[in-house]
Amino acid sequence: MAGSRARWALALLACGLVSVSHAAVSDAAASAKASLEAYRADVARMQALVSACAASTTACDVLQVPRDAEVGDAGHGGFAVHWAWLRDALTDAIVDAKQSKSKERDAVLSACAERLQEMAQQTSETNSDDAQARAAADAVLRQPEFRSGGGPTWWDRQKAKWLGWLGRIFDGLGALGASSPFLAPLFEWLLFGGAAVGLVFFLIRAAARQRGRVALSAGAVQSAAWDREATDWAQLAALHAAAEEWREAVHCLYWSAIVLLEARRAWRHNPARTPREYVRLLRPGSEQQQGLRGLTQVFERVWYGFGAADRSLYERARESYERVAGDGLSTEVA
């Protein structure tokens, strides 16, 4: 009878401890924020609690176990701490003591002490790692390239914006190419086609320049030939004048002027023109037009009109010829 009463008492005590443990767990459900220093203090306090519990069962106070907490910032190396395991272990130690299970109780408390010792070592290692990392960062920041306090310049910010814009464009092109595989060969053909068109255009331009150079050289040769022909006509006119053949001398001066103007590109060569058409092709009011008009009048009088020619008419024609052969000739081509 006495044994059954003792068992009932132990059962009621265990139920009470379990309810206390559950209440503590429910209180700890809402994790609180804690600093690393507070966490270290909690670990040291729990080590003392486990040592006291090992010495005396009455010191196994489950209510002294702290609530679960978030240590530090979760996004920057923080971590969560759960103490339910320690509450359960202390509850088991109390039950083992009531049931005279000293070996089981000692094993539970020893495991708690070892785990708390590991937690204390981890906090010290974390502190040491933080100190080393901080020292390394400070050493890097003391380098000369990190001493300018002005921050990025306006040009640096603009370059960053442009580089970011280009990066987004290339990312979009990559995504577009992945979704539309036909774009890559199309782009290649466009590049090749553009290169071919550019090459053809370059060849056409080169051929046109070559033809222009050939035409210029041919024109230069022809102009030189006309210059020589104009000189020959002028010399022939001087010979006729020396022989007092005034009609032939005026005729030669006239054609010397015509050939000279063609050599200077006053018009395109066309032997079907009349003398007065040549005059109209020159710039109105120019020295060359006035000179050619005077020479043409003398030429038509003595050549087509069969008028009498003498030295005075020749000298008049010679003066007009000198005005035609002077500088400032118009280069307009009719």
C-alpha positions as a printed Julia matrix, in Angstrom:
334×3 Matrix{Float64}:
  0.0    0.0      0.0
  2.82   2.39     0.88
  4.63   1.52    -2.4
  1.56   2.34    -4.5
  1.18   5.7     -2.74
  4.83   6.49    -3.49
  4.34   5.65    -7.15
  1.28   7.87    -7.36
  3.19  10.74    -5.8
  6.06  10.35    -8.28
  3.6   10.3    -11.19
  1.91  13.5     -9.99
  5.32  15.15    -9.56
  6.36  14.14   -13.09
  3.11  15.52   -14.52
  3.68  18.81   -12.74
  7.24  19.03   -14.03
  6.08  18.22   -17.56
  3.41  20.93   -17.4
  6.0   23.4    -16.15
  8.29  22.39   -18.99
  5.48  22.81   -21.53
  4.66  26.23   -20.14
  8.3   27.22   -20.44
  8.38  25.96   -23.99
  5.27  27.9    -24.9
  6.8   31.02   -23.39
  9.91  30.47   -25.45
  7.95  30.05   -28.68
  8.17  33.72   -29.39
 11.91  34.17   -29.91
 13.41  37.38   -28.57
 16.3   39.39   -29.87
 19.61  39.08   -28.04
 23.12  40.36   -28.49
 26.21  38.19   -28.68
 27.28  39.35   -25.22
 23.9   38.39   -23.74
 24.17  35.0    -25.4
 27.6   34.43   -23.86
 26.21  35.41   -20.46
 23.3   32.95   -20.87
 25.71  30.13   -21.74
 27.87  30.84   -18.69
 24.78  31.0    -16.46
 23.5   27.69   -17.82
 26.91  26.09   -17.15
 26.64  27.19   -13.54
 23.03  25.92   -13.37
 24.02  22.47   -14.69
 26.93  22.27   -12.21
 24.62  23.2     -9.33
 22.0   20.68   -10.54
 24.67  17.97   -10.56
 25.48  18.8     -6.95
 21.87  19.09    -5.74
 18.55  18.13    -7.28
 16.86  21.13    -5.7
 19.07  23.44    -7.83
 17.61  22.01   -11.06
 15.35  24.99   -11.68
 13.84  24.67   -15.16
 12.42  28.17   -14.96
 15.96  29.64   -15.04
 16.54  28.37   -18.59
 16.32  31.4    -20.94
 13.87  31.75   -23.79
 14.77  31.03   -27.39
 16.36  34.05   -29.05
 17.78  35.44   -32.32
 21.41  36.39   -31.71
 22.65  39.24   -33.89
 21.26  40.05   -37.37
 20.02  37.03   -39.3
 21.11  38.59   -42.59
 24.66  39.38   -41.39
 25.99  36.33   -39.58
 23.24  36.04   -36.94
 21.83  32.73   -35.65
 18.95  31.31   -33.63
 19.39  29.75   -30.16
 16.96  27.11   -28.82
 17.01  26.0    -25.17
 14.28  23.32   -25.22
 16.9   20.59   -25.06
 18.23  21.95   -21.74
 14.74  22.14   -20.22
 14.04  18.57   -21.22
 17.4   17.43   -19.85
 16.86  19.11   -16.46
 13.36  17.63   -16.27
 14.77  14.18   -16.96
 17.44  14.74   -14.31
 14.77  15.59   -11.71
 12.71  12.51   -12.63
 15.82  10.28   -12.51
 16.67  11.65    -9.07
 13.17  10.86    -7.78
 13.41   7.36    -9.22
 16.94   6.86    -7.8
 18.47   6.53   -11.27
 21.74   8.21   -10.44
 23.68   6.87   -13.43
 21.1    8.08   -15.95
 20.95  11.47   -14.16
 24.73  11.88   -14.2
 24.88  10.95   -17.91
 22.2   13.54   -18.8
 23.9   16.32   -16.84
 27.33  15.41   -18.22
 25.99  15.62   -21.78
 24.48  19.03   -20.96
 27.8   20.26   -19.57
 29.67  19.11   -22.68
 27.2   20.77   -25.02
 27.33  24.02   -23.05
 31.13  23.88   -23.16
 31.02  23.54   -26.97
 28.67  26.51   -27.17
 31.03  28.59   -25.04
 33.97  27.64   -27.26
 32.0   28.56   -30.38
 31.2   32.0    -29.02
 34.87  32.62   -28.21
 35.91  31.4    -31.68
 33.27  33.63   -33.27
 34.58  36.58   -31.31
 38.15  35.77   -32.36
 37.12  35.36   -36.04
 35.26  38.66   -35.92
 38.28  40.38   -34.45
 40.57  38.9    -37.1
 38.2   39.83   -39.91
 37.88  43.36   -38.53
 41.65  43.67   -38.27
 42.11  42.42   -41.85
 39.47  44.84   -43.14
 41.09  47.73   -41.28
 44.48  46.81   -42.79
 43.0   46.82   -46.29
 41.23  50.12   -45.74
 44.46  51.71   -44.59
 45.96  51.2    -48.06
 46.57  54.39   -50.12
 43.94  53.57   -52.73
 41.22  53.59   -50.05
 42.18  56.87   -48.4
 40.33  59.23   -50.75
 37.2   60.32   -48.96
 35.59  62.05   -51.93
 33.75  58.97   -53.18
 33.03  58.25   -56.84
 33.27  61.22   -59.18
 30.57  62.36   -61.56
 32.42  60.72   -64.44
 32.63  57.43   -62.51
 28.88  57.52   -61.9
 28.17  58.22   -65.57
 30.43  55.36   -66.67
 28.67  53.06   -64.23
 25.3   54.1    -65.66
 26.45  53.49   -69.25
 28.0   50.16   -68.39
 24.84  49.11   -66.61
 22.76  50.19   -69.6
 24.98  48.2    -71.98
 24.83  45.22   -69.68
 21.04  45.3    -69.67
 21.0   45.55   -73.47
 23.29  42.54   -73.89
 21.29  40.59   -71.32
 18.14  41.38   -73.27
 19.8   40.32   -76.52
 20.93  37.08   -74.94
 17.43  36.35   -73.68
 15.98  37.26   -77.08
 18.45  34.97   -78.86
 17.58  32.11   -76.52
 13.85  32.57   -77.17
 14.3   33.13   -80.94
 17.11  30.92   -82.3
 16.62  32.15   -85.88
 17.88  35.64   -84.97
 21.54  34.58   -84.71
 21.87  33.28   -88.3
 19.76  36.22   -89.54
 22.12  38.64   -87.84
 25.12  36.82   -89.37
 23.64  37.02   -92.87
 22.89  40.71   -92.38
 26.5   41.31   -91.38
 27.85  39.36   -94.34
 25.41  41.08   -96.73
 26.35  44.51   -95.38
 30.03  43.71   -95.8
 29.45  42.54   -99.39
 27.43  45.67  -100.25
 30.13  47.85   -98.72
 32.8   46.06  -100.74
 30.84  46.49  -103.99
 30.27  50.17  -103.23
 33.97  50.62  -102.52
 34.91  48.96  -105.82
 32.44  51.12  -107.74
 33.81  54.28  -106.14
 37.38  53.18  -106.83
 36.53  52.5   -110.48
 34.81  55.89  -110.76
 37.85  57.63  -109.3
 40.08  55.73  -111.7
 37.93  56.77  -114.65
 38.03  60.35  -113.39
 41.81  60.26  -113.19
 41.99  58.77  -116.7
 39.61  61.44  -117.99
 41.6   64.18  -116.31
 44.84  62.86  -117.71
 43.29  62.54  -121.16
 41.89  66.04  -120.82
 45.29  67.31  -119.76
 46.88  65.67  -122.78
 44.22  67.1   -125.05
 44.57  70.52  -123.44
 48.32  70.42  -123.97
 47.74  69.47  -127.61
 45.3   72.37  -128.04
 47.8   74.73  -126.43
 50.4   73.65  -128.94
 47.87  74.02  -131.75
 46.94  77.52  -130.55
 50.62  78.44  -130.48
 51.06  77.07  -133.98
 48.11  79.19  -135.24
 49.59  82.3   -133.58
 53.0   81.68  -135.11
 51.39  81.11  -138.51
 49.53  84.42  -138.14
 52.83  86.19  -137.43
 54.37  84.66  -140.54
 51.45  85.83  -142.71
 51.65  89.29  -141.19
 55.36  89.46  -141.92
 54.48  88.65  -145.53
 51.73  91.31  -145.39
 49.08  88.66  -146.02
 46.65  90.38  -143.67
 43.57  88.33  -144.51
 45.34  85.03  -143.71
 46.94  86.58  -140.63
 43.5   87.56  -139.2
 42.15  84.09  -140.03
 45.01  82.41  -138.14
 44.62  84.72  -135.12
 40.91  83.9   -134.94
 41.47  80.13  -134.88
 44.32  80.5   -132.44
 41.85  82.22  -130.06
 39.19  79.52  -130.56
 41.63  76.67  -129.93
 43.1   78.47  -126.94
 39.65  78.87  -125.36
 38.88  75.19  -125.94
 42.2   74.28  -124.3
 41.1   76.3   -121.28
 37.73  74.49  -121.22
 35.62  77.52  -122.01
 33.31  75.1   -123.87
 33.14  71.58  -125.19
 34.59  70.95  -128.59
 31.99  71.25  -131.32
 33.21  72.27  -134.81
 29.64  72.89  -135.98
 29.34  76.15  -134.01
 29.29  79.5   -135.77
 31.69  82.29  -134.73
 28.94  84.24  -132.99
 27.85  81.13  -131.04
 31.36  80.94  -129.62
 30.99  84.54  -128.4
 27.67  83.78  -126.67
 29.2   80.81  -124.82
 31.56  83.03  -122.84
 30.57  84.78  -119.63
 28.69  87.97  -120.55
 30.75  91.11  -120.09
 33.98  89.22  -119.46
 37.3   90.32  -120.91
 37.45  87.19  -123.05
 33.95  87.73  -124.49
 34.72  91.34  -125.42
 38.05  90.32  -126.96
 36.52  87.44  -128.93
 33.65  89.66  -130.1
 36.09  92.23  -131.49
 38.21  89.52  -133.11
 35.1   87.86  -134.58
 33.92  91.14  -136.13
 37.29  91.66  -137.87
 37.4   87.99  -138.91
 33.87  88.02  -140.42
 34.62  91.28  -142.27
 37.82  90.14  -143.95
 37.11  86.37  -144.28
 33.41  85.98  -144.96
 32.75  89.53  -146.23
 35.87  89.61  -148.39
 36.6   93.1   -147.12
 39.9   94.78  -147.68
 42.48  93.85  -145.01
 45.44  95.96  -144.0
 47.84  96.43  -141.13
 45.35  98.49  -139.07
 42.76  95.71  -139.13
 45.41  93.18  -138.22
 46.57  95.31  -135.29
 42.96  95.64  -134.16
 42.56  91.86  -134.38
 45.85  91.44  -132.52
 44.65  93.63  -129.65
 41.44  91.62  -129.38
 43.46  88.39  -129.41
 45.62  89.63  -126.53
 42.45  90.29  -124.49
 41.29  86.72  -125.18
 44.64  85.21  -124.22
 44.9   87.23  -120.97
 44.42  85.79  -117.4
 41.04  85.36  -115.75
 39.48  83.13  -118.4
 36.19  81.59  -117.33
 36.31  77.82  -117.0
 32.58  77.25  -117.48
 31.88  74.57  -120.11
 28.97  75.07  -122.43
